[in-house]
Amino acid sequence: MLRCLHPWWLSRGWTGLPLLKRHLFTMKLQSPEFQSLFTEGLKSLTELFVKENHELRIAGGAVRDLLSGVKPQDVDFATTATPEQMKGMFQAAGIRMINNKGEKHGTVTARLDKENFEITTLRIDVVTDGRHAEVEFTTDWQRDAERRDLTINSMFLGFDGTLYDYFNGYEDLKNKKVRFVGHAKKRIQEDYLRILRYFRFYGKIVDKPGDHDPETLEAIAANARGLAGVSGERIWVELKKILLGSHVNHLVHLIYDLDVAPYIGLPINASLEEFDKVSQNVEGFSPKPMTLLASLFKVQDDVTKLDLRLKISKEEKNLGLFLVKYRKDLTKAADSAEPLKPYQDFIIDCREPDATARVWELLKYQGQHGLLGDLQQWSVPTFPVSGHDIRKVSVSNTEHSGHPLGASVMLHCPPWSAQVAVPWAPAELAP
């Protein structure tokens, strides 16, 4: 249940960067998803912060999810306490802390009742270079909200259910709008990866594609080159999420229209017509990100170049190379009686553990949904003769008969050999 308490306008000066004018909107959230967060560990955590007179709230994406009626998978917390104050509190309470790598950025991870709680001090970005930021700690909740990327990710939620929304994030969420906090150009130049985060959340939030703020698109196009300085690993994380989200066709075309593609490893002369066809083929069949991406590639070298830029996994690279190589050559049999046979033969002959999964992705790529279902019900026939069985065969009798041992084994399992071409079978026994 949502209940509006009071909106009020507030703006004030600050000795550092100018403060964005804000309309602080508050309301009460009481929902089953919110109540389900209150584990014994979280109750103990909130009691400790209250006892020490430090504010603690749920922050960012978890608030967005809760307002959407979804229980968040990960919950981040923000606080007015500094890292040193948190460490002192936890040590005095006998609470173990883990993963101290985040302390310089203001993050302390506490472990209570077999749960990890990641808590970050409110921060102000003092200096940014498009990839990293030097921060100062603050107790001003708006200043922290102002440094976040999108309005829907800039909200906080108190443990009494009070929502704190400084930049109309809740209204944007209700209206399925994705907007940057403040000016898009400034937010992007603080961290160029926010270009891809904009596309990702657009695919996550928006119902129908096509409605973009012109200022946002202009800012993306003007700053796309900044992505060249962002690590490939960070880009690949975001790009995969875009490919797994909604409105993929629209967003990939936008990536090309705004000249973002060359800076994230995608080919300049992509096969967009092939992509249009494949994006329709795979819809509703949960393709892997590379299955969609491969449709943009004209040659295998495009996959290699992507790998050099994004440092994709060996499995992802091999899938891309496979799809580009076999998308036209490995197709269903002309004989409609056994349309699956070319795919089955390939899997058997390939003898690689992930061959079946690759062929599944190929069938999604090709739009062969019926064959995909049939192949998912099929498994490689198991060779019916074990080493123990072979030892029971009279080798001496086999030798006298003039056939090699392999032929003798084949004589014992003709039904299996009829399904599988065995390379060592003699010509008269080969299926």
C-alpha positions in Angstrom: 0.0 0.0 0.0 1.3 3.4 -1.0 0.3 6.6 0.9 1.4 10.1 0.1 2.6 12.1 3.1 3.8 15.4 1.9 5.7 16.9 -1.1 7.7 20.0 -0.4 10.0 22.2 -2.4 13.5 22.9 -1.1 16.6 24.4 -2.6 19.6 25.7 -0.7 23.2 26.8 -1.3 26.3 24.7 -0.8 30.0 25.7 -0.8 30.9 23.1 -3.4 29.1 22.1 -6.6 25.7 23.7 -7.2 22.8 21.9 -5.7 20.0 20.7 -8.0 16.6 22.1 -7.2 14.6 19.3 -5.7 11.1 18.3 -5.0 11.3 15.9 -2.1 8.5 13.5 -2.4 7.8 11.1 0.5 5.2 8.4 1.0 4.7 5.2 2.9 5.4 1.8 1.3 3.9 -1.3 3.0 4.0 -4.4 0.8 4.7 -8.1 1.3 8.0 -7.7 -0.7 9.1 -5.0 1.7 8.2 -6.9 4.8 10.0 -10.0 3.5 13.3 -8.2 3.8 13.1 -8.1 7.6 15.3 -11.0 8.5 16.8 -11.4 12.0 20.1 -10.1 10.6 18.5 -7.0 9.1 16.5 -6.3 12.3 19.8 -6.5 14.3 21.5 -4.2 11.9 18.8 -1.5 12.0 18.7 -1.6 15.8 22.4 -1.1 16.0 22.3 2.0 13.7 19.4 3.4 15.7 21.3 2.9 19.0 24.3 4.7 17.6 22.2 7.6 16.2 23.2 7.0 12.5 20.7 7.0 9.7 20.4 3.8 7.6 18.2 3.4 4.5 17.8 1.0 1.6 19.2 2.6 -1.6 19.1 2.4 -5.4 17.9 -0.5 -7.4 16.4 -2.3 -4.4 14.0 0.6 -3.9 13.1 0.6 -7.6 12.3 -3.1 -7.4 10.2 -2.8 -4.3 8.2 0.0 -5.8 7.6 -2.3 -8.8 6.3 -5.0 -6.6 9.4 -7.2 -7.0 11.5 -8.5 -4.1 15.1 -7.4 -4.9 17.8 -10.1 -5.3 20.4 -7.7 -3.9 19.8 -5.0 -1.3 22.3 -2.1 -0.9 22.2 0.2 2.1 23.3 3.8 2.5 24.1 5.6 5.8 25.3 8.8 7.3 27.9 6.9 9.3 31.5 7.1 8.0 33.4 3.8 7.3 35.5 4.4 10.5 32.3 4.9 12.6 30.8 1.7 11.1 33.9 -0.3 11.8 33.9 0.9 15.4 30.2 0.0 15.8 30.6 -3.4 14.4 33.8 -4.2 16.3 32.2 -3.1 19.6 29.1 -5.3 18.8 31.3 -8.3 17.9 30.0 -8.2 14.3 32.4 -9.6 11.7 33.3 -7.5 8.7 34.4 -9.0 5.3 35.8 -7.8 2.0 37.5 -4.5 3.1 38.4 -3.6 -0.5 35.4 -1.2 -0.6 36.4 0.9 2.4 38.2 3.6 0.4 34.9 4.1 -1.5 32.9 4.2 1.7 31.6 0.6 1.7 31.7 -1.7 4.6 30.3 -5.2 4.5 29.0 -6.7 7.7 28.0 -10.3 8.3 25.1 -11.0 10.6 23.1 -14.2 11.0 24.8 -15.7 7.9 23.9 -12.7 5.8 26.1 -10.1 4.2 25.1 -6.5 4.4 26.8 -4.0 2.1 26.6 -0.5 3.6 28.0 2.6 1.9 28.5 6.1 3.4 26.7 8.9 1.6 29.1 10.4 -0.9 29.8 13.4 -3.1 31.8 13.0 -6.4 34.5 15.7 -6.2 36.6 14.8 -9.2 35.5 12.4 -12.1 37.3 11.4 -15.2 34.6 9.4 -17.0 35.6 6.1 -15.4 36.5 6.7 -11.7 35.6 9.3 -9.1 37.3 10.8 -6.1 34.7 11.1 -3.4 34.0 12.9 -0.1 31.7 11.6 2.5 28.5 13.6 3.5 25.4 13.4 5.6 23.3 15.0 3.0 20.9 12.5 1.4 20.2 14.7 -1.6 23.8 15.1 -2.4 24.2 11.4 -2.7 21.0 11.1 -4.7 22.3 13.7 -7.1 25.4 11.8 -8.0 23.4 8.7 -9.1 22.8 8.0 -12.7 19.0 7.7 -13.3 16.0 9.1 -11.4 14.6 5.6 -10.9 17.8 4.6 -9.2 18.2 7.7 -6.9 15.6 6.9 -4.3 16.0 5.8 -0.7 13.6 3.8 1.6 13.5 4.0 5.4 12.8 1.0 7.5 9.5 2.4 8.5 8.4 2.3 4.9 9.1 6.0 4.1 10.2 6.7 0.5 12.6 9.6 0.0 12.5 10.7 -3.7 14.4 13.9 -4.6 14.2 13.7 -8.4 10.7 12.4 -9.4 12.0 8.8 -9.6 8.8 7.3 -8.4 6.8 9.3 -11.0 9.1 8.2 -13.7 8.9 4.6 -12.6 5.1 4.8 -12.7 5.2 6.4 -16.2 7.8 4.0 -17.5 10.3 6.8 -18.1 14.1 6.5 -18.0 15.8 9.8 -17.3 19.1 10.9 -16.0 19.3 12.8 -12.7 19.8 16.5 -13.7 21.5 17.0 -17.0 22.2 13.9 -19.1 25.5 15.3 -20.4 26.9 15.9 -17.0 25.8 12.4 -15.7 27.3 10.7 -18.7 30.6 12.6 -18.5 31.0 11.5 -14.9 30.9 7.8 -16.0 30.6 7.0 -19.7 29.3 3.5 -18.9 26.1 5.3 -18.0 25.3 5.4 -21.8 24.9 1.6 -21.7 23.1 1.7 -18.4 20.6 4.0 -19.9 19.9 1.5 -22.7 19.8 -1.4 -20.2 17.2 0.2 -18.0 15.2 1.4 -21.0 14.8 -2.3 -21.9 13.9 -3.1 -18.3 11.4 -0.4 -17.6 9.8 0.9 -20.8 6.7 -0.9 -22.2 6.9 0.3 -25.8 10.1 1.4 -27.5 10.6 4.8 -29.2 10.0 7.4 -26.5 13.3 9.1 -25.7 14.1 12.6 -24.5 15.9 14.3 -27.4 18.4 15.9 -25.0 19.4 12.5 -23.7 20.0 11.1 -27.2 22.0 14.2 -28.2 24.1 13.8 -25.0 24.7 10.1 -25.8 25.8 10.8 -29.4 28.1 13.7 -28.3 29.8 11.6 -25.7 29.9 8.1 -27.2 33.6 8.4 -27.8 34.1 8.3 -24.1 33.3 4.6 -24.0 36.6 4.0 -25.7 38.3 4.5 -22.4 36.0 2.2 -20.4 37.3 -1.4 -19.8 35.9 -4.1 -22.0 34.9 -6.2 -19.1 32.6 -3.4 -17.7 31.1 -2.9 -21.2 30.4 -6.6 -21.8 28.5 -6.8 -18.5 26.2 -4.1 -19.5 25.9 -5.2 -23.2 24.9 -8.7 -22.2 22.1 -7.3 -20.0 20.9 -5.2 -22.9 20.8 -8.2 -25.1 18.8 -10.2 -22.5 16.3 -7.4 -21.9 13.3 -6.1 -23.9 13.3 -4.0 -27.0 16.6 -5.4 -28.1 16.1 -4.6 -31.8 15.2 -1.0 -31.1 18.2 -0.5 -28.7 20.8 -2.1 -31.0 19.6 0.1 -33.9 19.9 3.0 -31.5 23.4 2.0 -30.6 24.3 2.2 -34.3 22.3 5.4 -35.0 24.1 7.2 -32.2 27.5 6.0 -33.3 28.1 4.1 -30.0 28.9 0.7 -31.7 32.6 1.3 -32.8 33.5 2.2 -29.2 32.1 -1.1 -27.7 33.7 -3.6 -30.0 30.8 -4.0 -32.5 31.5 -4.0 -36.2 31.0 -0.7 -38.1 29.6 -2.5 -41.1 27.2 -4.8 -39.3 24.6 -7.0 -40.9 21.6 -5.1 -39.5 19.2 -6.9 -41.9 20.4 -10.2 -40.5 20.1 -8.9 -37.0 16.5 -7.8 -37.7 15.6 -11.3 -38.9 17.4 -13.1 -36.0 16.0 -10.9 -33.3 12.5 -12.0 -34.5 13.6 -15.6 -34.7 14.8 -15.8 -31.1 12.1 -13.8 -29.4 10.6 -15.8 -26.6 13.3 -18.5 -26.7 15.8 -17.2 -24.2 18.8 -16.9 -26.5 22.3 -16.4 -25.1 23.6 -12.9 -25.7 26.1 -14.1 -28.2 23.4 -15.7 -30.3 21.9 -12.4 -31.0 25.2 -10.6 -31.3 26.5 -13.1 -33.9 23.9 -11.9 -36.3 25.7 -8.6 -36.6 29.0 -10.3 -37.7 29.7 -10.9 -41.3 32.9 -12.9 -40.8 34.6 -14.8 -38.0 37.2 -12.1 -37.7 34.4 -9.8 -36.3 34.1 -12.2 -33.3 37.9 -12.1 -32.8 37.8 -8.3 -32.7 35.0 -8.3 -30.3 36.9 -10.6 -28.0 40.0 -8.3 -28.2 37.9 -5.3 -27.1 35.5 -6.9 -24.5 37.5 -9.9 -23.2 34.6 -12.3 -23.5 34.8 -15.8 -22.2 36.2 -18.7 -24.2 32.7 -20.3 -24.3 31.2 -17.1 -25.6 33.8 -16.6 -28.3 33.5 -20.2 -29.5 29.8 -19.9 -29.7 30.1 -16.8 -31.8 32.7 -18.4 -34.1 30.4 -21.5 -34.5 27.3 -19.5 -35.3 29.0 -17.4 -38.0 30.6 -20.4 -39.6 27.6 -22.8 -39.6 24.5 -20.5 -39.7 24.2 -21.1 -43.5 25.9 -24.5 -43.9 24.4 -26.5 -41.1 20.6 -26.6 -41.9 17.8 -29.1 -41.7 17.9 -32.1 -44.1 16.1 -31.7 -47.4 14.5 -35.1 -46.7 11.6 -34.1 -44.4 11.6 -37.6 -42.9 14.7 -36.8 -40.9 15.1 -33.0 -40.7 17.2 -33.3 -37.5 19.8 -35.7 -38.9 22.4 -33.0 -40.0 22.3 -31.5 -36.5 22.5 -34.9 -34.8 25.4 -36.0 -36.9 27.2 -32.8 -36.2 26.8 -33.3 -32.4 28.0 -36.9 -32.6 31.0 -36.1 -34.8 32.0 -33.0 -32.9 32.5 -34.9 -29.6 32.8 -31.7 -27.6 30.8 -31.4 -24.4 29.1 -28.1 -25.4 28.2 -29.2 -28.9 24.6 -29.8 -28.1 24.1 -26.4 -26.4 25.7 -24.7 -29.4 23.4 -26.4 -31.9 20.4 -25.4 -29.7 21.5 -21.8 -30.1 21.9 -22.3 -33.8 18.4 -23.5 -34.1 17.1 -20.5 -32.2 19.2 -18.3 -34.5 17.7 -20.0 -37.6 14.1 -19.8 -36.2 13.7 -23.6 -36.3 11.6 -23.7 -33.2 10.0 -27.1 -33.9 13.4 -28.7 -34.5 14.7 -27.1 -31.3 12.0 -28.8 -29.3 12.7 -32.1 -30.9 16.5 -31.8 -30.4 16.0 -30.9 -26.7 14.2 -34.2 -26.3 17.0 -36.1 -28.0 20.3 -37.3 -26.5 23.4 -38.8 -28.1 22.9 -42.6 -28.1 25.1 -44.4 -25.5 27.6 -46.9 -26.9 26.1 -50.2 -25.6 29.4 -52.1 -25.2 31.6 -51.5 -22.1 35.2 -52.5 -21.6 33.9 -55.4 -19.5 31.9 -56.6 -22.5 34.9 -56.4 -24.8 36.9 -58.5 -22.5 34.3 -61.2 -22.7 34.6 -61.4 -26.5 36.9 -64.1 -27.7 39.7 -62.1 -29.3 41.4 -65.1 -30.7 38.2 -66.2 -32.4 37.7 -62.7 -33.8 41.3 -62.8 -35.2 40.7 -66.2 -36.9 37.5 -64.8 -38.5 39.6 -62.1 -40.3 37.8 -59.1 -38.7 39.4 -56.6 -36.4 38.2 -56.3 -32.9 36.1 -53.2 -33.8 34.2 -55.2 -36.4 33.5 -57.9 -33.8 32.0 -55.3 -31.5 29.9 -53.9 -34.3 28.5 -57.3 -34.9 27.2 -57.3 -31.3 25.4 -53.9 -31.6 23.9 -53.3 -35.0 21.0 -51.2 -33.8 23.4 -48.7 -32.2 25.7 -48.7 -35.3 22.7 -47.9 -37.5 22.3 -44.5 -35.7 26.0 -43.6 -35.4 28.7 -43.5 -38.0 31.7 -45.2 -36.3 34.9 -44.3 -38.0 36.6 -47.6 -37.4 33.8 -49.8 -38.7 34.6 -51.8 -41.9 32.9 -50.7 -45.0 30.5 -53.7 -45.1 29.3 -52.9 -41.5 29.1 -49.1 -41.7 25.5 -47.8 -41.5 
